[in-house]
Amino acid sequence: MLGRVSALLTLATSGARPIGAGIGLLIASLSGPEACLMASAFCFLLQLLIILVSPAARLRDLPAPV
């Protein structure tokens, strides 16, 4: 099970890099590098907000196994 979780996390993080690079290329080629940096900063801020409002941010202990 640990191997499956590790493989999924690796795929989710490393597999998304080419997609993000392609989106960055598209934004930079259409609007310039400044717009690409602004979009990147906005996406990081959006990720932070999602984490802060999620129940995981308030989790103090692991729930009991079912």
N, CA, C and O atoms as a Maestro MAE file, in Angstrom:
{
 s_m_m2io_version
 :::
 2.0.0
}

f_m_ct {
 s_m_title
 :::
 protein
 m_atom[264] {
  # First column is atom index #
  i_m_mmod_type
  r_m_x_coord
  r_m_y_coord
  r_m_z_coord
  i_m_residue_number
  s_m_chain_name
  s_m_pdb_residue_name
  s_m_pdb_atom_name
  i_m_atomic_number
  :::
  1 25 0.825 -1.187 0.000 1 A "MET " " N  " 7
  2 3 0.000 0.000 0.000 1 A "MET " " CA " 6
  3 2 0.872 1.254 0.000 1 A "MET " " C  " 6
  4 15 0.563 2.224 -0.691 1 A "MET " " O  " 8
  5 25 1.947 1.237 0.764 2 A "LEU " " N  " 7
  6 3 2.841 2.390 0.816 2 A "LEU " " CA " 6
  7 2 3.459 2.657 -0.561 2 A "LEU " " C  " 6
  8 15 3.619 3.810 -0.962 2 A "LEU " " O  " 8
  9 25 3.800 1.592 -1.272 3 A "GLY " " N  " 7
  10 3 4.358 1.742 -2.614 3 A "GLY " " CA " 6
  11 2 3.366 2.379 -3.568 3 A "GLY " " C  " 6
  12 15 3.739 3.196 -4.409 3 A "GLY " " O  " 8
  13 25 2.117 2.008 -3.438 4 A "ARG " " N  " 7
  14 3 1.085 2.581 -4.317 4 A "ARG " " CA " 6
  15 2 0.877 4.062 -4.025 4 A "ARG " " C  " 6
  16 15 0.739 4.871 -4.942 4 A "ARG " " O  " 8
  17 25 0.855 4.406 -2.753 5 A "VAL " " N  " 7
  18 3 0.687 5.810 -2.379 5 A "VAL " " CA " 6
  19 2 1.890 6.621 -2.857 5 A "VAL " " C  " 6
  20 15 1.732 7.721 -3.387 5 A "VAL " " O  " 8
  21 25 3.076 6.081 -2.668 6 A "SER " " N  " 7
  22 3 4.285 6.773 -3.110 6 A "SER " " CA " 6
  23 2 4.287 6.960 -4.624 6 A "SER " " C  " 6
  24 15 4.647 8.029 -5.117 6 A "SER " " O  " 8
  25 25 3.889 5.930 -5.360 7 A "ALA " " N  " 7
  26 3 3.841 6.043 -6.816 7 A "ALA " " CA " 6
  27 2 2.815 7.080 -7.257 7 A "ALA " " C  " 6
  28 15 3.061 7.838 -8.195 7 A "ALA " " O  " 8
  29 25 1.673 7.115 -6.590 8 A "LEU " " N  " 7
  30 3 0.641 8.091 -6.935 8 A "LEU " " CA " 6
  31 2 1.118 9.511 -6.668 8 A "LEU " " C  " 6
  32 15 0.900 10.400 -7.490 8 A "LEU " " O  " 8
  33 25 1.769 9.735 -5.524 9 A "LEU " " N  " 7
  34 3 2.277 11.069 -5.212 9 A "LEU " " CA " 6
  35 2 3.372 11.500 -6.194 9 A "LEU " " C  " 6
  36 15 3.421 12.659 -6.605 9 A "LEU " " O  " 8
  37 25 4.236 10.576 -6.560 10 A "THR " " N  " 7
  38 3 5.287 10.889 -7.526 10 A "THR " " CA " 6
  39 2 4.692 11.253 -8.875 10 A "THR " " C  " 6
  40 15 5.118 12.218 -9.509 10 A "THR " " O  " 8
  41 25 3.710 10.481 -9.311 11 A "LEU " " N  " 7
  42 3 3.060 10.772 -10.583 11 A "LEU " " CA " 6
  43 2 2.325 12.101 -10.530 11 A "LEU " " C  " 6
  44 15 2.374 12.871 -11.489 11 A "LEU " " O  " 8
  45 25 1.645 12.382 -9.426 12 A "ALA " " N  " 7
  46 3 0.885 13.627 -9.315 12 A "ALA " " CA " 6
  47 2 1.795 14.849 -9.310 12 A "ALA " " C  " 6
  48 15 1.457 15.870 -9.909 12 A "ALA " " O  " 8
  49 25 2.942 14.760 -8.643 13 A "THR " " N  " 7
  50 3 3.821 15.924 -8.578 13 A "THR " " CA " 6
  51 2 4.719 16.038 -9.803 13 A "THR " " C  " 6
  52 15 4.819 17.113 -10.394 13 A "THR " " O  " 8
  53 25 5.364 14.962 -10.189 14 A "SER " " N  " 7
  54 3 6.264 15.011 -11.335 14 A "SER " " CA " 6
  55 2 5.501 14.996 -12.649 14 A "SER " " C  " 6
  56 15 5.946 15.596 -13.628 14 A "SER " " O  " 8
  57 25 4.370 14.326 -12.686 15 A "GLY " " N  " 7
  58 3 3.594 14.249 -13.911 15 A "GLY " " CA " 6
  59 2 2.924 15.550 -14.277 15 A "GLY " " C  " 6
  60 15 2.619 15.778 -15.448 15 A "GLY " " O  " 8
  61 25 2.687 16.410 -13.305 16 A "ALA " " N  " 7
  62 3 2.040 17.693 -13.579 16 A "ALA " " CA " 6
  63 2 3.025 18.749 -14.067 16 A "ALA " " C  " 6
  64 15 2.603 19.782 -14.586 16 A "ALA " " O  " 8
  65 25 4.294 18.521 -13.917 17 A "ARG " " N  " 7
  66 3 5.289 19.525 -14.325 17 A "ARG " " CA " 6
  67 2 5.233 19.852 -15.805 17 A "ARG " " C  " 6
  68 15 5.243 21.033 -16.153 17 A "ARG " " O  " 8
  69 25 5.175 18.864 -16.703 18 A "PRO " " N  " 7
  70 3 5.096 19.223 -18.124 18 A "PRO " " CA " 6
  71 2 3.820 19.985 -18.478 18 A "PRO " " C  " 6
  72 15 3.830 20.844 -19.360 18 A "PRO " " O  " 8
  73 25 2.728 19.672 -17.792 19 A "ILE " " N  " 7
  74 3 1.485 20.404 -18.045 19 A "ILE " " CA " 6
  75 2 1.638 21.858 -17.622 19 A "ILE " " C  " 6
  76 15 1.254 22.766 -18.359 19 A "ILE " " O  " 8
  77 25 2.199 22.078 -16.437 20 A "GLY " " N  " 7
  78 3 2.432 23.443 -15.965 20 A "GLY " " CA " 6
  79 2 3.409 24.201 -16.846 20 A "GLY " " C  " 6
  80 15 3.234 25.396 -17.088 20 A "GLY " " O  " 8
  81 25 4.434 23.513 -17.325 21 A "ALA " " N  " 7
  82 3 5.401 24.159 -18.221 21 A "ALA " " CA " 6
  83 2 4.735 24.553 -19.533 21 A "ALA " " C  " 6
  84 15 5.021 25.615 -20.086 21 A "ALA " " O  " 8
  85 25 3.855 23.702 -20.026 22 A "GLY " " N  " 7
  86 3 3.144 24.032 -21.262 22 A "GLY " " CA " 6
  87 2 2.211 25.213 -21.091 22 A "GLY " " C  " 6
  88 15 2.119 26.072 -21.968 22 A "GLY " " O  " 8
  89 25 1.516 25.258 -19.958 23 A "ILE " " N  " 7
  90 3 0.635 26.398 -19.676 23 A "ILE " " CA " 6
  91 2 1.464 27.678 -19.547 23 A "ILE " " C  " 6
  92 15 1.079 28.731 -20.053 23 A "ILE " " O  " 8
  93 25 2.600 27.574 -18.866 24 A "GLY " " N  " 7
  94 3 3.488 28.735 -18.741 24 A "GLY " " CA " 6
  95 2 4.006 29.204 -20.081 24 A "GLY " " C  " 6
  96 15 4.085 30.406 -20.334 24 A "GLY " " O  " 8
  97 25 4.358 28.269 -20.941 25 A "LEU " " N  " 7
  98 3 4.821 28.620 -22.283 25 A "LEU " " CA " 6
  99 2 3.731 29.334 -23.060 25 A "LEU " " C  " 6
  100 15 3.992 30.333 -23.730 25 A "LEU " " O  " 8
  101 25 2.523 28.830 -22.972 26 A "LEU " " N  " 7
  102 3 1.404 29.439 -23.681 26 A "LEU " " CA " 6
  103 2 1.144 30.861 -23.184 26 A "LEU " " C  " 6
  104 15 0.972 31.780 -23.985 26 A "LEU " " O  " 8
  105 25 1.116 31.038 -21.877 27 A "ILE " " N  " 7
  106 3 0.869 32.373 -21.313 27 A "ILE " " CA " 6
  107 2 1.999 33.326 -21.674 27 A "ILE " " C  " 6
  108 15 1.750 34.468 -22.061 27 A "ILE " " O  " 8
  109 25 3.248 32.859 -21.548 28 A "ALA " " N  " 7
  110 3 4.389 33.731 -21.844 28 A "ALA " " CA " 6
  111 2 4.448 34.100 -23.321 28 A "ALA " " C  " 6
  112 15 4.812 35.225 -23.665 28 A "ALA " " O  " 8
  113 25 4.095 33.164 -24.194 29 A "SER " " N  " 7
  114 3 4.165 33.483 -25.622 29 A "SER " " CA " 6
  115 2 3.035 34.423 -26.051 29 A "SER " " C  " 6
  116 15 3.206 35.208 -26.985 29 A "SER " " O  " 8
  117 25 1.894 34.349 -25.383 30 A "LEU " " N  " 7
  118 3 0.773 35.212 -25.744 30 A "LEU " " CA " 6
  119 2 0.821 36.570 -25.050 30 A "LEU " " C  " 6
  120 15 0.434 37.581 -25.636 30 A "LEU " " O  " 8
  121 25 1.299 36.597 -23.791 31 A "SER " " N  " 7
  122 3 1.202 37.838 -23.014 31 A "SER " " CA " 6
  123 2 2.522 38.329 -22.440 31 A "SER " " C  " 6
  124 15 2.569 39.408 -21.849 31 A "SER " " O  " 8
  125 25 3.586 37.567 -22.597 32 A "GLY " " N  " 7
  126 3 4.877 37.986 -22.085 32 A "GLY " " CA " 6
  127 2 5.231 37.316 -20.772 32 A "GLY " " C  " 6
  128 15 4.371 36.743 -20.104 32 A "GLY " " O  " 8
  129 25 6.516 37.393 -20.402 33 A "PRO " " N  " 7
  130 3 6.969 36.716 -19.186 33 A "PRO " " CA " 6
  131 2 6.386 37.292 -17.899 33 A "PRO " " C  " 6
  132 15 6.231 36.569 -16.915 33 A "PRO " " O  " 8
  133 25 6.058 38.590 -17.893 34 A "GLU " " N  " 7
  134 3 5.487 39.183 -16.685 34 A "GLU " " CA " 6
  135 2 4.124 38.556 -16.378 34 A "GLU " " C  " 6
  136 15 3.817 38.266 -15.222 34 A "GLU " " O  " 8
  137 25 3.319 38.351 -17.403 35 A "ALA " " N  " 7
  138 3 2.008 37.732 -17.208 35 A "ALA " " CA " 6
  139 2 2.157 36.295 -16.738 35 A "ALA " " C  " 6
  140 15 1.358 35.811 -15.937 35 A "ALA " " O  " 8
  141 25 3.182 35.614 -17.235 36 A "CYS " " N  " 7
  142 3 3.437 34.235 -16.822 36 A "CYS " " CA " 6
  143 2 3.794 34.183 -15.334 36 A "CYS " " C  " 6
  144 15 3.311 33.313 -14.609 36 A "CYS " " O  " 8
  145 25 4.629 35.106 -14.883 37 A "LEU " " N  " 7
  146 3 4.994 35.158 -13.470 37 A "LEU " " CA " 6
  147 2 3.797 35.526 -12.597 37 A "LEU " " C  " 6
  148 15 3.643 34.996 -11.496 37 A "LEU " " O  " 8
  149 25 2.958 36.421 -13.079 38 A "MET " " N  " 7
  150 3 1.760 36.793 -12.324 38 A "MET " " CA " 6
  151 2 0.796 35.616 -12.225 38 A "MET " " C  " 6
  152 15 0.206 35.392 -11.168 38 A "MET " " O  " 8
  153 25 0.628 34.864 -13.303 39 A "ALA " " N  " 7
  154 3 -0.244 33.692 -13.282 39 A "ALA " " CA " 6
  155 2 0.305 32.640 -12.326 39 A "ALA " " C  " 6
  156 15 -0.453 31.992 -11.604 39 A "ALA " " O  " 8
  157 25 1.619 32.474 -12.324 40 A "SER " " N  " 7
  158 3 2.251 31.514 -11.421 40 A "SER " " CA " 6
  159 2 2.030 31.917 -9.961 40 A "SER " " C  " 6
  160 15 1.691 31.077 -9.128 40 A "SER " " O  " 8
  161 25 2.221 33.189 -9.656 41 A "ALA " " N  " 7
  162 3 2.011 33.672 -8.289 41 A "ALA " " CA " 6
  163 2 0.547 33.514 -7.883 41 A "ALA " " C  " 6
  164 15 0.252 33.148 -6.745 41 A "ALA " " O  " 8
  165 25 -0.366 33.789 -8.807 42 A "PHE " " N  " 7
  166 3 -1.789 33.626 -8.515 42 A "PHE " " CA " 6
  167 2 -2.127 32.170 -8.215 42 A "PHE " " C  " 6
  168 15 -2.882 31.888 -7.285 42 A "PHE " " O  " 8
  169 25 -1.577 31.249 -8.993 43 A "CYS " " N  " 7
  170 3 -1.857 29.824 -8.776 43 A "CYS " " CA " 6
  171 2 -1.295 29.349 -7.437 43 A "CYS " " C  " 6
  172 15 -1.941 28.556 -6.751 43 A "CYS " " O  " 8
  173 25 -0.110 29.815 -7.054 44 A "PHE " " N  " 7
  174 3 0.434 29.462 -5.744 44 A "PHE " " CA " 6
  175 2 -0.446 30.015 -4.625 44 A "PHE " " C  " 6
  176 15 -0.674 29.329 -3.628 44 A "PHE " " O  " 8
  177 25 -0.938 31.231 -4.772 45 A "LEU " " N  " 7
  178 3 -1.826 31.814 -3.777 45 A "LEU " " CA " 6
  179 2 -3.134 31.026 -3.693 45 A "LEU " " C  " 6
  180 15 -3.663 30.800 -2.605 45 A "LEU " " O  " 8
  181 25 -3.645 30.614 -4.841 46 A "LEU " " N  " 7
  182 3 -4.870 29.813 -4.861 46 A "LEU " " CA " 6
  183 2 -4.665 28.485 -4.140 46 A "LEU " " C  " 6
  184 15 -5.536 28.046 -3.390 46 A "LEU " " O  " 8
  185 25 -3.517 27.843 -4.363 47 A "GLN " " N  " 7
  186 3 -3.209 26.596 -3.659 47 A "GLN " " CA " 6
  187 2 -3.166 26.824 -2.144 47 A "GLN " " C  " 6
  188 15 -3.697 26.019 -1.379 47 A "GLN " " O  " 8
  189 25 -2.544 27.902 -1.720 48 A "LEU " " N  " 7
  190 3 -2.467 28.221 -0.294 48 A "LEU " " CA " 6
  191 2 -3.855 28.416 0.306 48 A "LEU " " C  " 6
  192 15 -4.143 27.915 1.393 48 A "LEU " " O  " 8
  193 25 -4.704 29.138 -0.396 49 A "LEU " " N  " 7
  194 3 -6.055 29.368 0.104 49 A "LEU " " CA " 6
  195 2 -6.851 28.067 0.195 49 A "LEU " " C  " 6
  196 15 -7.606 27.870 1.148 49 A "LEU " " O  " 8
  197 25 -6.692 27.189 -0.774 50 A "ILE " " N  " 7
  198 3 -7.391 25.903 -0.738 50 A "ILE " " CA " 6
  199 2 -6.944 25.093 0.473 50 A "ILE " " C  " 6
  200 15 -7.768 24.475 1.147 50 A "ILE " " O  " 8
  201 25 -5.656 25.095 0.750 51 A "ILE " " N  " 7
  202 3 -5.139 24.349 1.900 51 A "ILE " " CA " 6
  203 2 -5.640 24.964 3.205 51 A "ILE " " C  " 6
  204 15 -6.019 24.241 4.127 51 A "ILE " " O  " 8
  205 25 -5.644 26.279 3.286 52 A "LEU " " N  " 7
  206 3 -6.054 26.939 4.530 52 A "LEU " " CA " 6
  207 2 -7.528 26.732 4.857 52 A "LEU " " C  " 6
  208 15 -7.888 26.676 6.032 52 A "LEU " " O  " 8
  209 25 -8.382 26.618 3.860 53 A "VAL " " N  " 7
  210 3 -9.807 26.433 4.133 53 A "VAL " " CA " 6
  211 2 -10.199 24.958 4.201 53 A "VAL " " C  " 6
  212 15 -11.347 24.647 4.520 53 A "VAL " " O  " 8
  213 25 -9.286 24.059 3.913 54 A "SER " " N  " 7
  214 3 -9.608 22.634 3.940 54 A "SER " " CA " 6
  215 2 -9.620 22.118 5.378 54 A "SER " " C  " 6
  216 15 -8.989 22.707 6.256 54 A "SER " " O  " 8
  217 25 -10.335 21.021 5.619 55 A "PRO " " N  " 7
  218 3 -10.346 20.436 6.962 55 A "PRO " " CA " 6
  219 2 -8.961 19.940 7.395 55 A "PRO " " C  " 6
  220 15 -8.696 19.829 8.592 55 A "PRO " " O  " 8
  221 25 -8.093 19.647 6.456 56 A "ALA " " N  " 7
  222 3 -6.755 19.154 6.805 56 A "ALA " " CA " 6
  223 2 -5.943 20.196 7.560 56 A "ALA " " C  " 6
  224 15 -5.073 19.836 8.354 56 A "ALA " " O  " 8
  225 25 -6.203 21.463 7.335 57 A "ALA " " N  " 7
  226 3 -5.462 22.519 8.025 57 A "ALA " " CA " 6
  227 2 -5.791 22.555 9.517 57 A "ALA " " C  " 6
  228 15 -4.975 22.993 10.328 57 A "ALA " " O  " 8
  229 25 -6.991 22.094 9.873 58 A "ARG " " N  " 7
  230 3 -7.410 22.099 11.281 58 A "ARG " " CA " 6
  231 2 -7.239 20.742 11.950 58 A "ARG " " C  " 6
  232 15 -7.623 20.571 13.107 58 A "ARG " " O  " 8
  233 25 -6.677 19.790 11.246 59 A "LEU " " N  " 7
  234 3 -6.512 18.437 11.778 59 A "LEU " " CA " 6
  235 2 -5.409 18.420 12.830 59 A "LEU " " C  " 6
  236 15 -4.276 18.810 12.551 59 A "LEU " " O  " 8
  237 25 -5.733 17.976 14.019 60 A "ARG " " N  " 7
  238 3 -4.761 17.906 15.115 60 A "ARG " " CA " 6
  239 2 -4.243 16.487 15.311 60 A "ARG " " C  " 6
  240 15 -3.061 16.293 15.596 60 A "ARG " " O  " 8
  241 25 -5.112 15.500 15.162 61 A "ASP " " N  " 7
  242 3 -4.748 14.099 15.313 61 A "ASP " " CA " 6
  243 2 -5.295 13.314 14.137 61 A "ASP " " C  " 6
  244 15 -6.246 13.732 13.476 61 A "ASP " " O  " 8
  245 25 -4.687 12.188 13.892 62 A "LEU " " N  " 7
  246 3 -5.195 11.314 12.842 62 A "LEU " " CA " 6
  247 2 -6.493 10.671 13.315 62 A "LEU " " C  " 6
  248 15 -6.604 10.275 14.476 62 A "LEU " " O  " 8
  249 25 -7.470 10.566 12.427 63 A "PRO " " N  " 7
  250 3 -8.710 9.914 12.841 63 A "PRO " " CA " 6
  251 2 -8.480 8.432 13.114 63 A "PRO " " C  " 6
  252 15 -7.552 7.828 12.575 63 A "PRO " " O  " 8
  253 25 -9.320 7.863 13.941 64 A "ALA " " N  " 7
  254 3 -9.213 6.449 14.263 64 A "ALA " " CA " 6
  255 2 -9.504 5.604 13.023 64 A "ALA " " C  " 6
  256 15 -10.388 5.945 12.237 64 A "ALA " " O  " 8
  257 25 -8.774 4.515 12.841 65 A "PRO " " N  " 7
  258 3 -9.042 3.665 11.678 65 A "PRO " " CA " 6
  259 2 -10.443 3.052 11.765 65 A "PRO " " C  " 6
  260 15 -10.943 2.733 12.844 65 A "PRO " " O  " 8
  261 25 -11.037 2.907 10.620 66 A "VAL " " N  " 7
  262 3 -12.408 2.373 10.579 66 A "VAL " " CA " 6
  263 2 -12.384 0.885 10.388 66 A "VAL " " C  " 6
  264 15 -13.439 0.253 10.328 66 A "VAL " " O  " 8
  :::
 }
 m_bond[263] {
  # First column is bond index #
  i_m_from
  i_m_to
  i_m_order
  :::
  1 1 2 1
  2 2 3 1
  3 3 4 2
  4 3 5 1
  5 5 6 1
  6 6 7 1
  7 7 8 2
  8 7 9 1
  9 9 10 1
  10 10 11 1
  11 11 12 2
  12 11 13 1
  13 13 14 1
  14 14 15 1
  15 15 16 2
  16 15 17 1
  17 17 18 1
  18 18 19 1
  19 19 20 2
  20 19 21 1
  21 21 22 1
  22 22 23 1
  23 23 24 2
  24 23 25 1
  25 25 26 1
  26 26 27 1
  27 27 28 2
  28 27 29 1
  29 29 30 1
  30 30 31 1
  31 31 32 2
  32 31 33 1
  33 33 34 1
  34 34 35 1
  35 35 36 2
  36 35 37 1
  37 37 38 1
  38 38 39 1
  39 39 40 2
  40 39 41 1
  41 41 42 1
  42 42 43 1
  43 43 44 2
  44 43 45 1
  45 45 46 1
  46 46 47 1
  47 47 48 2
  48 47 49 1
  49 49 50 1
  50 50 51 1
  51 51 52 2
  52 51 53 1
  53 53 54 1
  54 54 55 1
  55 55 56 2
  56 55 57 1
  57 57 58 1
  58 58 59 1
  59 59 60 2
  60 59 61 1
  61 61 62 1
  62 62 63 1
  63 63 64 2
  64 63 65 1
  65 65 66 1
  66 66 67 1
  67 67 68 2
  68 67 69 1
  69 69 70 1
  70 70 71 1
  71 71 72 2
  72 71 73 1
  73 73 74 1
  74 74 75 1
  75 75 76 2
  76 75 77 1
  77 77 78 1
  78 78 79 1
  79 79 80 2
  80 79 81 1
  81 81 82 1
  82 82 83 1
  83 83 84 2
  84 83 85 1
  85 85 86 1
  86 86 87 1
  87 87 88 2
  88 87 89 1
  89 89 90 1
  90 90 91 1
  91 91 92 2
  92 91 93 1
  93 93 94 1
  94 94 95 1
  95 95 96 2
  96 95 97 1
  97 97 98 1
  98 98 99 1
  99 99 100 2
  100 99 101 1
  101 101 102 1
  102 102 103 1
  103 103 104 2
  104 103 105 1
  105 105 106 1
  106 106 107 1
  107 107 108 2
  108 107 109 1
  109 109 110 1
  110 110 111 1
  111 111 112 2
  112 111 113 1
  113 113 114 1
  114 114 115 1
  115 115 116 2
  116 115 117 1
  117 117 118 1
  118 118 119 1
  119 119 120 2
  120 119 121 1
  121 121 122 1
  122 122 123 1
  123 123 124 2
  124 123 125 1
  125 125 126 1
  126 126 127 1
  127 127 128 2
  128 127 129 1
  129 129 130 1
  130 130 131 1
  131 131 132 2
  132 131 133 1
  133 133 134 1
  134 134 135 1
  135 135 136 2
  136 135 137 1
  137 137 138 1
  138 138 139 1
  139 139 140 2
  140 139 141 1
  141 141 142 1
  142 142 143 1
  143 143 144 2
  144 143 145 1
  145 145 146 1
  146 146 147 1
  147 147 148 2
  148 147 149 1
  149 149 150 1
  150 150 151 1
  151 151 152 2
  152 151 153 1
  153 153 154 1
  154 154 155 1
  155 155 156 2
  156 155 157 1
  157 157 158 1
  158 158 159 1
  159 159 160 2
  160 159 161 1
  161 161 162 1
  162 162 163 1
  163 163 164 2
  164 163 165 1
  165 165 166 1
  166 166 167 1
  167 167 168 2
  168 167 169 1
  169 169 170 1
  170 170 171 1
  171 171 172 2
  172 171 173 1
  173 173 174 1
  174 174 175 1
  175 175 176 2
  176 175 177 1
  177 177 178 1
  178 178 179 1
  179 179 180 2
  180 179 181 1
  181 181 182 1
  182 182 183 1
  183 183 184 2
  184 183 185 1
  185 185 186 1
  186 186 187 1
  187 187 188 2
  188 187 189 1
  189 189 190 1
  190 190 191 1
  191 191 192 2
  192 191 193 1
  193 193 194 1
  194 194 195 1
  195 195 196 2
  196 195 197 1
  197 197 198 1
  198 198 199 1
  199 199 200 2
  200 199 201 1
  201 201 202 1
  202 202 203 1
  203 203 204 2
  204 203 205 1
  205 205 206 1
  206 206 207 1
  207 207 208 2
  208 207 209 1
  209 209 210 1
  210 210 211 1
  211 211 212 2
  212 211 213 1
  213 213 214 1
  214 214 215 1
  215 215 216 2
  216 215 217 1
  217 217 218 1
  218 218 219 1
  219 219 220 2
  220 219 221 1
  221 221 222 1
  222 222 223 1
  223 223 224 2
  224 223 225 1
  225 225 226 1
  226 226 227 1
  227 227 228 2
  228 227 229 1
  229 229 230 1
  230 230 231 1
  231 231 232 2
  232 231 233 1
  233 233 234 1
  234 234 235 1
  235 235 236 2
  236 235 237 1
  237 237 238 1
  238 238 239 1
  239 239 240 2
  240 239 241 1
  241 241 242 1
  242 242 243 1
  243 243 244 2
  244 243 245 1
  245 245 246 1
  246 246 247 1
  247 247 248 2
  248 247 249 1
  249 249 250 1
  250 250 251 1
  251 251 252 2
  252 251 253 1
  253 253 254 1
  254 254 255 1
  255 255 256 2
  256 255 257 1
  257 257 258 1
  258 258 259 1
  259 259 260 2
  260 259 261 1
  261 261 262 1
  262 262 263 1
  263 263 264 2
  :::
 }
}
